[in-house]
Amino acid sequence: MTGPDPLGGLADLASEHGRLAVHYDIDKWMSCPPAFPQGYDRKTWALTFAEAFSNRPGLNPSERDIKRLAAVLEQIHAYTYSHVACHMCFIHQPHPSLTPLPVYMATWRAMGGRDEALRRLTNADDPDSIQRADVAEITARELGPGLKVLRFGLEPGKRGKAGSVFAALNYAWRDDRLETDLRVFAATGDVGRLRQAMPDIDELVNVTKIVPVPAP
């Protein structure tokens, strides 16, 4: 992969004891892995998923439609693993008419007090939010109690113009047993798209586990 390392100095802060296991709904989510097995690459992955998700029952996509979706998936993968501090990504697209929405996950070494860490990971107190963030305690099926935060910010404007509003959804949990903090997050300028996806993202975190890293 090309481009800057999205983890940079954060790589040393990745959890050494916990990793992710996600039993996601394959009708709604595409797995967007950081690396591919030999003989398989980003372009092949994107085309495979574009064909699979476009040719579902009742649909009749054109080759142009499939190629357009494949190009978007390639862009998402390239951007994710060169610009986003995450360890795993899933792309939400329950219907071809919807814009693919990446949701990122990262497992970090637990540091500091739990409550402070969860608020930091979810940007609950970000001073750049344009209104008070919606902060809620939640309980996920496998992860237990955590924090969910929906906040709104303003993208920088260009050439003196006002910036556009974006929505950011963040979740965080701590697994004391594995000394691991989990962050799940998504952000987009299409606020309606994020709101539409929120029930499915809530279900995604419900089927997410932190499991022990296998011994070498």
N, C-alpha and C positions, 0 to 999 in steps of 0.2 A: 504494500500500500504506500501511496505517496502522501506528501503533505506533512504538517507538523504533528508531533506526537500529542494527542489530546490529553493524555494523562500527565505528560511532562514530569515535574517533580512529585506529582501525586501518586505515581506508580508505587513508590515505597510505602504509601499509606493504604494500599489495597489489603483486604483481609487475608491473613495467612491461614485461617482456620475454617472459614465458611465460604461456600459457593452457592450458586443459584440452581434450583431445580423448578421448572415451570411446566405445568401440565395444561397448556393453553388449548383453546378451541380453534381447531385448524380451519373452520369455516369463517372465522373472523380475523384471525391473526396469521401473519407470516413471520417466521423466524428469520432474523437478519443477523447472522453470526459474524463474529470478528474475523474469522479465518475459514478457509475452505480446504477440504481434503485434496490430495494430489489429483490432478486431472480435472478439477472443478474450479471455476473462478467466478468473479463477480458478475460478469456478463452472462455466463451460463445459469448462475443462480437466479438472476433477475428475469431472464427469459422463461425459465422453468416455472417460477411463481406467477409471472404475468399470464402465461398460458393457462395454468391451473385455475387461477382466480377469475379469468375472463371467460373460460369455457364451462362455467357451472350450468346446471340444468336451467333451461328457460332463456338462456342468453345466446346471442349469435354475434359475437364480436368480429370485426374485420381485422385483417392482419395489421392494418395501421393502428387500430386501437390497442392491440397487443404490444406492438413495438413501442407505442407511446408510453404505456404503463411500464414496460421493461426499462425504458430510459429513465423514468422517474425513480424506479426502485434502485437503479444503479447510482443515481445522484444521491439518494438517501443513504445508501451504504457508504459511498465515498465520503460524504460529509460527516456521517456519524463517527467513523473510525479515524477521522483526521482532525475533528474539531470538538467532539463532545466527550466529556469525562465520564465514560460509562464502560461497563464490561459486557453488556448484552443489550440487544435492541429487538423489539417486536414491532411490527408494522400493522396497524389497524386498518382493515379495509373489508368490511362485511358485504359491501356491494360495489361493483365497478364504477358506479356513478359518483362515489365518494372519493375525495382526495386522500391518498394514503397518508396516515398519520403515525409517525414514529413515536414509540414510547421507550424510554431508556431506563436501564437498571444498573446500579453500581453497588458493590459490596466493599465497605471500607473497614479498616481496623477501628474498633470502638475506642473512642478517646473522650475523656472528660465525663461529666455527668450526663445521664440519659436525657433528661428534659432539655437541657441546653443543646445537646447534640442534635436532637430531633428538630428543634426549632431552627438550628443553623442549616441542617440539610434540606429543610423544606422552604427556606427563605421566608419564614413566617414574619420576621421583623425587618424585612428589606426596606430601607428608607426610600428607595426609588419607586415603590409601589404608588400608584396614583389614587388608591383608596385603601381603607383598612382591609387587610387580607381576611378571607373566610377561613378560620382555623377550627378544625374539628378533631376530637379524639375519635379514633375508629378502632375496630377490632377485626382483623383479617382471620380467616378460617385457620390457616396454618401458622401465621406469623404472630398472632396475638395482638395485644394493644399497640397502637401506633398513632401517628399524626398525619392528617390530610390537610393540605393548604391549597386554596385557589386564590391566586392573586393576579392583578392586572398591572402592567407596566406600559411604558411608552418607548417605542423604538426611536432612535435618533433621527431627526429629519435631515433632508438633504437640501443644500443650497438655501438655507434659511427657512425652509418650509417646516410646518409642524409635523412631528413624528406620528406614526400610527400606533394604535393600541394593540397590545398582545396579551394573551392569557397564558398563565403558567400554572400547571397542576403538579403538585409535589406530594409524595408520601414518604414516610420514613419509619423504620422500626429498629429496635436493638435486640440482638440475641446475645444475652449475657453468657450463655453456655459456650458459644463459639466466638465470643469477643468480637462480634461483627455488627456493624451498622449497615442497613440497607436503605438505599434511596431509589425511588421510582419516580420518573418525572417526564413531562411532556410540555411543550410550549409552541404556540402558533399565533399568527395574526388573525386566523379565522376562528373567532371566539365561538361562533355557533357550531363549528365542526368539533371543537373540543368538548363543548357541552353535550353534543350528541353522542360523543364517544365515552363520556364519563361512566355510564353504567357498565359498559364493557371493560373499562379500565379497572373499575371497582372489582369486577369478577376476576380479572387477570391477577390482581394482587391476592385474591382469595385462593387462587390455585398455585401460588408461589411459595416455595419453601427455601429456607437456608439450611443446607446440609453440610456435613463435615467434608473438608478437602481430603481426598484419598491420601493415604500415606505413600511417600515416594518408594 
